[in-house]
Amino acid sequence: SCPFAWWKTQASTFPLLSNFAKFVLGIPATSVPSERVFSTAGDVISAKRSNLTSSNADKFIFLSHNM
């Protein structure tokens, strides 16, 4: 019932495939996290802050998203 548990038990039989399965199964099934970052970026970069450098904008977005 749990794909992660199954691949963990089968890791000795299929080592390469097991690592690949862990990688693929770890990908989020929705785009919500990326959409959340775009929303935060829209809030941070506004007309009043149009002169921000890309480096500073990245820092503001990181701080806004992670606080």
C-alpha positions, 0 to 999 in steps of 0.5 A: 500500500505504501510505495516508499516502504515497498521500494525500501524492502526491494532496495537490495534486489533493485538498487538503481531502480530503487534510487530512481523510484525514491527520486520520482516518488518524492516529486510533489503531485501538485504545483502549489509550492511553486504557485505559492512562490510566484504569489509571494513574488507578486506581493514583494515586487510591486510598482514601488519596488520596481528599482530592486536589483534581481539579487535583492528581489530574490532575497526579499522573496526568500525571506517573505516565503520562509518567514 
